[in-house]
């Protein structure tokens, strides 16, 4: 059995004992990753992701509407 993605089992899948250790402990490693994400407050629900995406879009639109202070407008004779 070979996985064709990054972090898969290609390479050590030929070593039976390594493959056995990997397959019997992967659920435990997943629990550690989940716990670390919870401690770091990085666990996201789909609704949170959609809400965050909407916030990013609103922020991007607001920033794009600002005047660029580095643009040179030759029609202006005074500074502000």
PDB file of N, CA, C and O in Angstrom:
ATOM      1  N   UNK A   1       0.854  -1.175   0.000  1.00  0.00           N
ATOM      2  CA  UNK A   1       0.000   0.000   0.000  1.00  0.00           C
ATOM      3  C   UNK A   1       0.899   1.237   0.000  1.00  0.00           C
ATOM      4  O   UNK A   1       1.793   1.353   0.838  1.00  0.00           O
ATOM      5  N   UNK A   2       0.672   2.138  -0.913  1.00  0.00           N
ATOM      6  CA  UNK A   2       1.463   3.366  -1.000  1.00  0.00           C
ATOM      7  C   UNK A   2       0.538   4.565  -1.045  1.00  0.00           C
ATOM      8  O   UNK A   2      -0.455   4.574  -1.773  1.00  0.00           O
ATOM      9  N   UNK A   3       0.870   5.561  -0.271  1.00  0.00           N
ATOM     10  CA  UNK A   3       0.147   6.825  -0.328  1.00  0.00           C
ATOM     11  C   UNK A   3       0.924   7.749  -1.240  1.00  0.00           C
ATOM     12  O   UNK A   3       2.154   7.761  -1.222  1.00  0.00           O
ATOM     13  N   UNK A   4       0.216   8.512  -2.027  1.00  0.00           N
ATOM     14  CA  UNK A   4       0.905   9.388  -2.986  1.00  0.00           C
ATOM     15  C   UNK A   4       0.716  10.848  -2.604  1.00  0.00           C
ATOM     16  O   UNK A   4       0.370  11.676  -3.446  1.00  0.00           O
ATOM     17  N   UNK A   5       0.936  11.154  -1.365  1.00  0.00           N
ATOM     18  CA  UNK A   5       0.847  12.523  -0.903  1.00  0.00           C
ATOM     19  C   UNK A   5       1.963  12.773   0.094  1.00  0.00           C
ATOM     20  O   UNK A   5       2.570  11.843   0.624  1.00  0.00           O
ATOM     21  N   UNK A   6       2.218  14.044   0.336  1.00  0.00           N
ATOM     22  CA  UNK A   6       3.300  14.415   1.241  1.00  0.00           C
ATOM     23  C   UNK A   6       2.996  13.888   2.637  1.00  0.00           C
ATOM     24  O   UNK A   6       1.874  14.024   3.125  1.00  0.00           O
ATOM     25  N   UNK A   7       3.965  13.303   3.262  1.00  0.00           N
ATOM     26  CA  UNK A   7       3.774  12.763   4.590  1.00  0.00           C
ATOM     27  C   UNK A   7       3.171  11.369   4.572  1.00  0.00           C
ATOM     28  O   UNK A   7       2.812  10.840   5.624  1.00  0.00           O
ATOM     29  N   UNK A   8       3.056  10.775   3.414  1.00  0.00           N
ATOM     30  CA  UNK A   8       2.474   9.446   3.297  1.00  0.00           C
ATOM     31  C   UNK A   8       3.445   8.377   3.730  1.00  0.00           C
ATOM     32  O   UNK A   8       4.422   8.648   4.429  1.00  0.00           O
ATOM     33  N   UNK A   9       3.171   7.167   3.312  1.00  0.00           N
ATOM     34  CA  UNK A   9       3.957   6.032   3.788  1.00  0.00           C
ATOM     35  C   UNK A   9       4.941   5.527   2.759  1.00  0.00           C
ATOM     36  O   UNK A   9       5.503   4.445   2.929  1.00  0.00           O
ATOM     37  N   UNK A  10       5.167   6.283   1.688  1.00  0.00           N
ATOM     38  CA  UNK A  10       6.132   5.857   0.679  1.00  0.00           C
ATOM     39  C   UNK A  10       7.515   5.809   1.309  1.00  0.00           C
ATOM     40  O   UNK A  10       7.883   6.707   2.066  1.00  0.00           O
ATOM     41  N   UNK A  11       8.262   4.801   1.014  1.00  0.00           N
ATOM     42  CA  UNK A  11       9.617   4.687   1.539  1.00  0.00           C
ATOM     43  C   UNK A  11       9.687   3.673   2.653  1.00  0.00           C
ATOM     44  O   UNK A  11      10.326   2.631   2.505  1.00  0.00           O
ATOM     45  N   UNK A  12       9.035   3.962   3.774  1.00  0.00           N
ATOM     46  CA  UNK A  12       9.137   3.004   4.863  1.00  0.00           C
ATOM     47  C   UNK A  12       8.073   1.930   4.800  1.00  0.00           C
ATOM     48  O   UNK A  12       8.061   1.036   5.646  1.00  0.00           O
ATOM     49  N   UNK A  13       7.168   1.986   3.815  1.00  0.00           N
ATOM     50  CA  UNK A  13       6.144   0.953   3.710  1.00  0.00           C
ATOM     51  C   UNK A  13       6.748  -0.398   3.336  1.00  0.00           C
ATOM     52  O   UNK A  13       6.094  -1.430   3.486  1.00  0.00           O
ATOM     53  N   UNK A  14       7.969  -0.401   2.860  1.00  0.00           N
ATOM     54  CA  UNK A  14       8.638  -1.663   2.537  1.00  0.00           C
ATOM     55  C   UNK A  14       9.188  -2.345   3.789  1.00  0.00           C
ATOM     56  O   UNK A  14       9.456  -3.546   3.794  1.00  0.00           O
ATOM     57  N   UNK A  15       9.348  -1.559   4.839  1.00  0.00           N
ATOM     58  CA  UNK A  15       9.827  -2.092   6.114  1.00  0.00           C
ATOM     59  C   UNK A  15       8.595  -2.425   6.963  1.00  0.00           C
ATOM     60  O   UNK A  15       7.907  -1.521   7.436  1.00  0.00           O
ATOM     61  N   UNK A  16       8.320  -3.707   7.154  1.00  0.00           N
ATOM     62  CA  UNK A  16       7.090  -4.124   7.813  1.00  0.00           C
ATOM     63  C   UNK A  16       6.985  -3.575   9.228  1.00  0.00           C
ATOM     64  O   UNK A  16       5.924  -3.084   9.614  1.00  0.00           O
ATOM     65  N   UNK A  17       8.047  -3.644  10.003  1.00  0.00           N
ATOM     66  CA  UNK A  17       7.966  -3.184  11.394  1.00  0.00           C
ATOM     67  C   UNK A  17       7.738  -1.678  11.474  1.00  0.00           C
ATOM     68  O   UNK A  17       6.999  -1.216  12.343  1.00  0.00           O
ATOM     69  N   UNK A  18       8.355  -0.911  10.590  1.00  0.00           N
ATOM     70  CA  UNK A  18       8.137   0.538  10.572  1.00  0.00           C
ATOM     71  C   UNK A  18       6.698   0.857  10.171  1.00  0.00           C
ATOM     72  O   UNK A  18       6.057   1.730  10.756  1.00  0.00           O
ATOM     73  N   UNK A  19       6.204   0.138   9.166  1.00  0.00           N
ATOM     74  CA  UNK A  19       4.821   0.347   8.723  1.00  0.00           C
ATOM     75  C   UNK A  19       3.848  -0.019   9.840  1.00  0.00           C
ATOM     76  O   UNK A  19       2.855   0.678  10.049  1.00  0.00           O
ATOM     77  N   UNK A  20       4.120  -1.094  10.550  1.00  0.00           N
ATOM     78  CA  UNK A  20       3.254  -1.530  11.638  1.00  0.00           C
ATOM     79  C   UNK A  20       3.219  -0.477  12.748  1.00  0.00           C
ATOM     80  O   UNK A  20       2.145  -0.141  13.247  1.00  0.00           O
ATOM     81  N   UNK A  21       4.389   0.048  13.138  1.00  0.00           N
ATOM     82  CA  UNK A  21       4.435   1.087  14.165  1.00  0.00           C
ATOM     83  C   UNK A  21       3.678   2.325  13.715  1.00  0.00           C
ATOM     84  O   UNK A  21       2.953   2.934  14.501  1.00  0.00           O
ATOM     85  N   UNK A  22       3.845   2.699  12.447  1.00  0.00           N
ATOM     86  CA  UNK A  22       3.164   3.885  11.933  1.00  0.00           C
ATOM     87  C   UNK A  22       1.655   3.694  11.958  1.00  0.00           C
ATOM     88  O   UNK A  22       0.922   4.584  12.389  1.00  0.00           O
ATOM     89  N   UNK A  23       1.187   2.541  11.499  1.00  0.00           N
ATOM     90  CA  UNK A  23      -0.256   2.329  11.405  1.00  0.00           C
ATOM     91  C   UNK A  23      -0.909   2.135  12.770  1.00  0.00           C
ATOM     92  O   UNK A  23      -2.094   2.430  12.924  1.00  0.00           O
ATOM     93  N   UNK A  24      -0.175   1.652  13.754  1.00  0.00           N
ATOM     94  CA  UNK A  24      -0.767   1.457  15.078  1.00  0.00           C
ATOM     95  C   UNK A  24      -0.684   2.690  15.961  1.00  0.00           C
ATOM     96  O   UNK A  24      -1.366   2.750  16.984  1.00  0.00           O
ATOM     97  N   UNK A  25       0.125   3.668  15.602  1.00  0.00           N
ATOM     98  CA  UNK A  25       0.259   4.861  16.442  1.00  0.00           C
ATOM     99  C   UNK A  25      -0.258   6.134  15.788  1.00  0.00           C
ATOM    100  O   UNK A  25      -0.221   7.193  16.415  1.00  0.00           O
ATOM    101  N   UNK A  26      -0.729   6.070  14.572  1.00  0.00           N
ATOM    102  CA  UNK A  26      -1.133   7.311  13.893  1.00  0.00           C
ATOM    103  C   UNK A  26      -2.320   7.972  14.566  1.00  0.00           C
ATOM    104  O   UNK A  26      -2.405   9.200  14.573  1.00  0.00           O
ATOM    105  N   UNK A  27      -3.247   7.195  15.138  1.00  0.00           N
ATOM    106  CA  UNK A  27      -4.381   7.805  15.825  1.00  0.00           C
ATOM    107  C   UNK A  27      -3.917   8.552  17.071  1.00  0.00           C
ATOM    108  O   UNK A  27      -4.488   9.584  17.426  1.00  0.00           O
ATOM    109  N   UNK A  28      -2.885   8.036  17.736  1.00  0.00           N
ATOM    110  CA  UNK A  28      -2.366   8.702  18.925  1.00  0.00           C
ATOM    111  C   UNK A  28      -1.675  10.017  18.544  1.00  0.00           C
ATOM    112  O   UNK A  28      -1.821  11.022  19.239  1.00  0.00           O
ATOM    113  N   UNK A  29      -0.926  10.003  17.441  1.00  0.00           N
ATOM    114  CA  UNK A  29      -0.287  11.233  16.965  1.00  0.00           C
ATOM    115  C   UNK A  29      -1.349  12.258  16.582  1.00  0.00           C
ATOM    116  O   UNK A  29      -1.168  13.452  16.825  1.00  0.00           O
ATOM    117  N   UNK A  30      -2.443  11.815  15.991  1.00  0.00           N
ATOM    118  CA  UNK A  30      -3.520  12.731  15.624  1.00  0.00           C
ATOM    119  C   UNK A  30      -4.133  13.368  16.870  1.00  0.00           C
ATOM    120  O   UNK A  30      -4.515  14.538  16.838  1.00  0.00           O
ATOM    121  N   UNK A  31      -4.233  12.617  17.958  1.00  0.00           N
ATOM    122  CA  UNK A  31      -4.740  13.179  19.207  1.00  0.00           C
ATOM    123  C   UNK A  31      -3.799  14.253  19.742  1.00  0.00           C
ATOM    124  O   UNK A  31      -4.257  15.283  20.236  1.00  0.00           O
ATOM    125  N   UNK A  32      -2.501  14.029  19.649  1.00  0.00           N
ATOM    126  CA  UNK A  32      -1.534  15.027  20.099  1.00  0.00           C
ATOM    127  C   UNK A  32      -1.628  16.302  19.265  1.00  0.00           C
ATOM    128  O   UNK A  32      -1.565  17.408  19.802  1.00  0.00           O
ATOM    129  N   UNK A  33      -1.777  16.144  17.969  1.00  0.00           N
ATOM    130  CA  UNK A  33      -1.906  17.318  17.090  1.00  0.00           C
ATOM    131  C   UNK A  33      -3.179  18.084  17.431  1.00  0.00           C
ATOM    132  O   UNK A  33      -3.158  19.311  17.522  1.00  0.00           O
ATOM    133  N   UNK A  34      -4.281  17.371  17.619  1.00  0.00           N
ATOM    134  CA  UNK A  34      -5.551  18.020  17.970  1.00  0.00           C
ATOM    135  C   UNK A  34      -5.438  18.758  19.301  1.00  0.00           C
ATOM    136  O   UNK A  34      -5.933  19.878  19.428  1.00  0.00           O
ATOM    137  N   UNK A  35      -4.792  18.143  20.295  1.00  0.00           N
ATOM    138  CA  UNK A  35      -4.613  18.794  21.597  1.00  0.00           C
ATOM    139  C   UNK A  35      -3.751  20.046  21.463  1.00  0.00           C
ATOM    140  O   UNK A  35      -4.044  21.067  22.085  1.00  0.00           O
ATOM    141  N   UNK A  36      -2.694  19.977  20.661  1.00  0.00           N
ATOM    142  CA  UNK A  36      -1.831  21.146  20.459  1.00  0.00           C
ATOM    143  C   UNK A  36      -2.599  22.273  19.780  1.00  0.00           C
ATOM    144  O   UNK A  36      -2.434  23.440  20.136  1.00  0.00           O
ATOM    145  N   UNK A  37      -3.433  21.931  18.808  1.00  0.00           N
ATOM    146  CA  UNK A  37      -4.235  22.958  18.139  1.00  0.00           C
ATOM    147  C   UNK A  37      -5.235  23.592  19.098  1.00  0.00           C
ATOM    148  O   UNK A  37      -5.485  24.796  19.024  1.00  0.00           O
ATOM    149  N   UNK A  38      -5.809  22.798  19.997  1.00  0.00           N
ATOM    150  CA  UNK A  38      -6.752  23.351  20.971  1.00  0.00           C
ATOM    151  C   UNK A  38      -6.036  24.276  21.955  1.00  0.00           C
ATOM    152  O   UNK A  38      -6.561  25.336  22.295  1.00  0.00           O
ATOM    153  N   UNK A  39      -4.852  23.892  22.414  1.00  0.00           N
ATOM    154  CA  UNK A  39      -4.093  24.736  23.339  1.00  0.00           C
ATOM    155  C   UNK A  39      -3.740  26.059  22.669  1.00  0.00           C
ATOM    156  O   UNK A  39      -3.766  27.110  23.309  1.00  0.00           O
ATOM    157  N   UNK A  40      -3.413  26.007  21.389  1.00  0.00           N
ATOM    158  CA  UNK A  40      -3.045  27.216  20.647  1.00  0.00           C
ATOM    159  C   UNK A  40      -4.263  27.971  20.138  1.00  0.00           C
ATOM    160  O   UNK A  40      -4.126  28.986  19.455  1.00  0.00           O
ATOM    161  N   UNK A  41      -5.457  27.479  20.469  1.00  0.00           N
ATOM    162  CA  UNK A  41      -6.725  28.086  20.020  1.00  0.00           C
ATOM    163  C   UNK A  41      -6.772  28.192  18.501  1.00  0.00           C
ATOM    164  O   UNK A  41      -7.156  29.221  17.945  1.00  0.00           O
ATOM    165  N   UNK A  42      -6.375  27.107  17.843  1.00  0.00           N
ATOM    166  CA  UNK A  42      -6.344  27.083  16.384  1.00  0.00           C
ATOM    167  C   UNK A  42      -7.334  26.075  15.796  1.00  0.00           C
ATOM    168  O   UNK A  42      -7.220  25.713  14.625  1.00  0.00           O
ATOM    169  N   UNK A  43      -8.300  25.620  16.589  1.00  0.00           N
ATOM    170  CA  UNK A  43      -9.309  24.686  16.094  1.00  0.00           C
ATOM    171  C   UNK A  43     -10.430  25.508  15.487  1.00  0.00           C
ATOM    172  O   UNK A  43     -11.008  26.372  16.147  1.00  0.00           O
ATOM    173  N   UNK A  44     -10.732  25.237  14.238  1.00  0.00           N
ATOM    174  CA  UNK A  44     -11.729  26.021  13.526  1.00  0.00           C
ATOM    175  C   UNK A  44     -12.878  25.138  13.067  1.00  0.00           C
ATOM    176  O   UNK A  44     -12.681  24.018  12.596  1.00  0.00           O
ATOM    177  N   UNK A  45     -14.065  25.666  13.216  1.00  0.00           N
ATOM    178  CA  UNK A  45     -15.258  25.020  12.689  1.00  0.00           C
ATOM    179  C   UNK A  45     -15.545  25.634  11.320  1.00  0.00           C
ATOM    180  O   UNK A  45     -15.111  26.753  11.048  1.00  0.00           O
ATOM    181  N   UNK A  46     -16.268  24.923  10.456  1.00  0.00           N
ATOM    182  CA  UNK A  46     -16.583  25.477   9.129  1.00  0.00           C
ATOM    183  C   UNK A  46     -17.270  26.842   9.194  1.00  0.00           C
ATOM    184  O   UNK A  46     -16.994  27.709   8.365  1.00  0.00           O
ATOM    185  N   UNK A  47     -18.156  27.043  10.161  1.00  0.00           N
ATOM    186  CA  UNK A  47     -18.836  28.336  10.275  1.00  0.00           C
ATOM    187  C   UNK A  47     -17.842  29.442  10.633  1.00  0.00           C
ATOM    188  O   UNK A  47     -17.969  30.568  10.152  1.00  0.00           O
ATOM    189  N   UNK A  48     -16.854  29.126  11.476  1.00  0.00           N
ATOM    190  CA  UNK A  48     -15.832  30.112  11.832  1.00  0.00           C
ATOM    191  C   UNK A  48     -14.986  30.471  10.622  1.00  0.00           C
ATOM    192  O   UNK A  48     -14.612  31.629  10.439  1.00  0.00           O
ATOM    193  N   UNK A  49     -14.686  29.485   9.804  1.00  0.00           N
ATOM    194  CA  UNK A  49     -13.871  29.729   8.615  1.00  0.00           C
ATOM    195  C   UNK A  49     -14.611  30.641   7.654  1.00  0.00           C
ATOM    196  O   UNK A  49     -14.018  31.561   7.091  1.00  0.00           O
ATOM    197  N   UNK A  50     -15.906  30.396   7.459  1.00  0.00           N
ATOM    198  CA  UNK A  50     -16.685  31.241   6.558  1.00  0.00           C
ATOM    199  C   UNK A  50     -16.813  32.656   7.104  1.00  0.00           C
ATOM    200  O   UNK A  50     -16.733  33.622   6.346  1.00  0.00           O
ATOM    201  N   UNK A  51     -17.012  32.787   8.417  1.00  0.00           N
ATOM    202  CA  UNK A  51     -17.088  34.109   9.028  1.00  0.00           C
ATOM    203  C   UNK A  51     -15.768  34.853   8.922  1.00  0.00           C
ATOM    204  O   UNK A  51     -15.743  36.059   8.675  1.00  0.00           O
ATOM    205  N   UNK A  52     -14.675  34.133   9.107  1.00  0.00           N
ATOM    206  CA  UNK A  52     -13.365  34.755   8.987  1.00  0.00           C
ATOM    207  C   UNK A  52     -13.097  35.192   7.559  1.00  0.00           C
ATOM    208  O   UNK A  52     -12.518  36.254   7.331  1.00  0.00           O
ATOM    209  N   UNK A  53     -13.513  34.383   6.598  1.00  0.00           N
ATOM    210  CA  UNK A  53     -13.331  34.738   5.185  1.00  0.00           C
ATOM    211  C   UNK A  53     -14.096  36.017   4.859  1.00  0.00           C
ATOM    212  O   UNK A  53     -13.587  36.876   4.140  1.00  0.00           O
ATOM    213  N   UNK A  54     -15.303  36.149   5.377  1.00  0.00           N
ATOM    214  CA  UNK A  54     -16.096  37.364   5.143  1.00  0.00           C
ATOM    215  C   UNK A  54     -15.403  38.572   5.767  1.00  0.00           C
ATOM    216  O   UNK A  54     -15.388  39.650   5.173  1.00  0.00           O
ATOM    217  N   UNK A  55     -14.831  38.403   6.957  1.00  0.00           N
ATOM    218  CA  UNK A  55     -14.119  39.506   7.614  1.00  0.00           C
ATOM    219  C   UNK A  55     -12.896  39.929   6.809  1.00  0.00           C
ATOM    220  O   UNK A  55     -12.619  41.120   6.671  1.00  0.00           O
ATOM    221  N   UNK A  56     -12.169  38.952   6.281  1.00  0.00           N
ATOM    222  CA  UNK A  56     -10.991  39.262   5.475  1.00  0.00           C
ATOM    223  C   UNK A  56     -11.405  40.008   4.210  1.00  0.00           C
ATOM    224  O   UNK A  56     -10.741  40.965   3.811  1.00  0.00           O
ATOM    225  N   UNK A  57     -12.479  39.586   3.586  1.00  0.00           N
ATOM    226  CA  UNK A  57     -12.953  40.271   2.376  1.00  0.00           C
ATOM    227  C   UNK A  57     -13.339  41.714   2.695  1.00  0.00           C
ATOM    228  O   UNK A  57     -13.005  42.625   1.936  1.00  0.00           O
ATOM    229  N   UNK A  58     -14.036  41.930   3.804  1.00  0.00           N
ATOM    230  CA  UNK A  58     -14.423  43.293   4.196  1.00  0.00           C
ATOM    231  C   UNK A  58     -13.194  44.152   4.484  1.00  0.00           C
ATOM    232  O   UNK A  58     -13.139  45.314   4.083  1.00  0.00           O
ATOM    233  N   UNK A  59     -12.222  43.590   5.171  1.00  0.00           N
ATOM    234  CA  UNK A  59     -10.997  44.339   5.464  1.00  0.00           C
ATOM    235  C   UNK A  59     -10.239  44.681   4.186  1.00  0.00           C
ATOM    236  O   UNK A  59      -9.715  45.786   4.045  1.00  0.00           O
ATOM    237  N   UNK A  60     -10.184  43.725   3.252  1.00  0.00           N
ATOM    238  CA  UNK A  60      -9.492  43.959   1.982  1.00  0.00           C
ATOM    239  C   UNK A  60     -10.172  45.079   1.204  1.00  0.00           C
ATOM    240  O   UNK A  60      -9.500  45.950   0.650  1.00  0.00           O
ATOM    241  N   UNK A  61     -11.490  45.057   1.161  1.00  0.00           N
ATOM    242  CA  UNK A  61     -12.220  46.127   0.449  1.00  0.00           C
ATOM    243  C   UNK A  61     -11.968  47.480   1.109  1.00  0.00           C
ATOM    244  O   UNK A  61     -11.796  48.481   0.413  1.00  0.00           O
ATOM    245  N   UNK A  62     -11.945  47.523   2.430  1.00  0.00           N
ATOM    246  CA  UNK A  62     -11.700  48.783   3.136  1.00  0.00           C
ATOM    247  C   UNK A  62     -10.300  49.301   2.841  1.00  0.00           C
ATOM    248  O   UNK A  62     -10.127  50.489   2.571  1.00  0.00           O
ATOM    249  N   UNK A  63      -9.299  48.427   2.889  1.00  0.00           N
ATOM    250  CA  UNK A  63      -7.933  48.858   2.611  1.00  0.00           C
ATOM    251  C   UNK A  63      -7.767  49.334   1.173  1.00  0.00           C
ATOM    252  O   UNK A  63      -7.039  50.294   0.920  1.00  0.00           O
ATOM    253  N   UNK A  64      -8.426  48.680   0.239  1.00  0.00           N
ATOM    254  CA  UNK A  64      -8.323  49.088  -1.166  1.00  0.00           C
ATOM    255  C   UNK A  64      -8.993  50.427  -1.424  1.00  0.00           C
ATOM    256  O   UNK A  64      -8.655  51.112  -2.389  1.00  0.00           O
ATOM    257  N   UNK A  65      -9.941  50.811  -0.571  1.00  0.00           N
ATOM    258  CA  UNK A  65     -10.634  52.084  -0.776  1.00  0.00           C
ATOM    259  C   UNK A  65      -9.842  53.274  -0.241  1.00  0.00           C
ATOM    260  O   UNK A  65     -10.177  54.421  -0.537  1.00  0.00           O
ATOM    261  N   UNK A  66      -8.793  53.014   0.545  1.00  0.00           N
ATOM    262  CA  UNK A  66      -7.982  54.095   1.083  1.00  0.00           C
ATOM    263  C   UNK A  66      -7.147  54.734  -0.027  1.00  0.00           C
ATOM    264  O   UNK A  66      -6.854  54.111  -1.048  1.00  0.00           O
ATOM    265  N   UNK A  67      -6.775  55.982   0.200  1.00  0.00           N
ATOM    266  CA  UNK A  67      -5.896  56.690  -0.716  1.00  0.00           C
ATOM    267  C   UNK A  67      -4.473  56.205  -0.502  1.00  0.00           C
ATOM    268  O   UNK A  67      -4.028  56.051   0.635  1.00  0.00           O
ATOM    269  N   UNK A  68      -3.768  55.966  -1.583  1.00  0.00           N
ATOM    270  CA  UNK A  68      -2.384  55.528  -1.495  1.00  0.00           C
ATOM    271  C   UNK A  68      -1.503  56.757  -1.287  1.00  0.00           C
ATOM    272  O   UNK A  68      -1.437  57.610  -2.172  1.00  0.00           O
ATOM    273  N   UNK A  69      -0.830  56.875  -0.153  1.00  0.00           N
ATOM    274  CA  UNK A  69      -0.024  58.069   0.118  1.00  0.00           C
ATOM    275  C   UNK A  69       1.247  58.128  -0.737  1.00  0.00           C
ATOM    276  O   UNK A  69       1.910  59.163  -0.781  1.00  0.00           O
ATOM    277  N   UNK A  70       1.582  57.056  -1.399  1.00  0.00           N
ATOM    278  CA  UNK A  70       2.796  57.031  -2.198  1.00  0.00           C
ATOM    279  C   UNK A  70       2.533  57.292  -3.679  1.00  0.00           C
ATOM    280  O   UNK A  70       3.471  57.378  -4.472  1.00  0.00           O
ATOM    281  N   UNK A  71       1.271  57.418  -4.049  1.00  0.00           N
ATOM    282  CA  UNK A  71       0.936  57.750  -5.437  1.00  0.00           C
ATOM    283  C   UNK A  71       1.143  59.237  -5.650  1.00  0.00           C
ATOM    284  O   UNK A  71       0.721  60.051  -4.829  1.00  0.00           O
ATOM    285  N   UNK A  72       1.777  59.586  -6.725  1.00  0.00           N
ATOM    286  CA  UNK A  72       2.023  60.996  -7.024  1.00  0.00           C
ATOM    287  C   UNK A  72       0.970  61.460  -8.013  1.00  0.00           C
ATOM    288  O   UNK A  72       0.858  60.949  -9.127  1.00  0.00           O
ATOM    289  N   UNK A  73       0.205  62.441  -7.570  1.00  0.00           N
ATOM    290  CA  UNK A  73      -0.823  63.026  -8.429  1.00  0.00           C
ATOM    291  C   UNK A  73      -0.316  64.393  -8.871  1.00  0.00           C
ATOM    292  O   UNK A  73      -0.214  65.304  -8.050  1.00  0.00           O
ATOM    293  N   UNK A  74       0.000  64.550 -10.137  1.00  0.00           N
ATOM    294  CA  UNK A  74       0.588  65.795 -10.628  1.00  0.00           C
ATOM    295  C   UNK A  74      -0.407  66.939 -10.656  1.00  0.00           C
ATOM    296  O   UNK A  74      -0.008  68.092 -10.822  1.00  0.00           O
ATOM    297  N   UNK A  75      -1.685  66.652 -10.500  1.00  0.00           N
ATOM    298  CA  UNK A  75      -2.700  67.712 -10.530  1.00  0.00           C
ATOM    299  C   UNK A  75      -2.817  68.461  -9.219  1.00  0.00           C
ATOM    300  O   UNK A  75      -3.510  69.476  -9.161  1.00  0.00           O
ATOM    301  N   UNK A  76      -2.163  67.996  -8.160  1.00  0.00           N
ATOM    302  CA  UNK A  76      -2.270  68.659  -6.862  1.00  0.00           C
ATOM    303  C   UNK A  76      -1.110  69.627  -6.675  1.00  0.00           C
ATOM    304  O   UNK A  76       0.044  69.282  -6.928  1.00  0.00           O
ATOM    305  N   UNK A  77      -1.419  70.829  -6.236  1.00  0.00           N
ATOM    306  CA  UNK A  77      -0.392  71.827  -5.997  1.00  0.00           C
ATOM    307  C   UNK A  77      -0.068  71.981  -4.527  1.00  0.00           C
ATOM    308  O   UNK A  77       0.901  72.655  -4.177  1.00  0.00           O
ATOM    309  N   UNK A  78      -0.848  71.381  -3.670  1.00  0.00           N
ATOM    310  CA  UNK A  78      -0.585  71.525  -2.242  1.00  0.00           C
ATOM    311  C   UNK A  78      -0.568  70.160  -1.568  1.00  0.00           C
ATOM    312  O   UNK A  78      -1.116  69.185  -2.084  1.00  0.00           O
ATOM    313  N   UNK A  79       0.059  70.112  -0.430  1.00  0.00           N
ATOM    314  CA  UNK A  79       0.120  68.872   0.338  1.00  0.00           C
ATOM    315  C   UNK A  79      -1.003  68.838   1.359  1.00  0.00           C
ATOM    316  O   UNK A  79      -1.480  69.869   1.834  1.00  0.00           O
ATOM    317  N   UNK A  80      -1.405  67.625   1.678  1.00  0.00           N
ATOM    318  CA  UNK A  80      -2.352  67.477   2.780  1.00  0.00           C
ATOM    319  C   UNK A  80      -2.073  66.221   3.526  1.00  0.00           C
ATOM    320  O   UNK A  80      -2.765  65.912   4.496  1.00  0.00           O
TER     321      UNK A  80
END
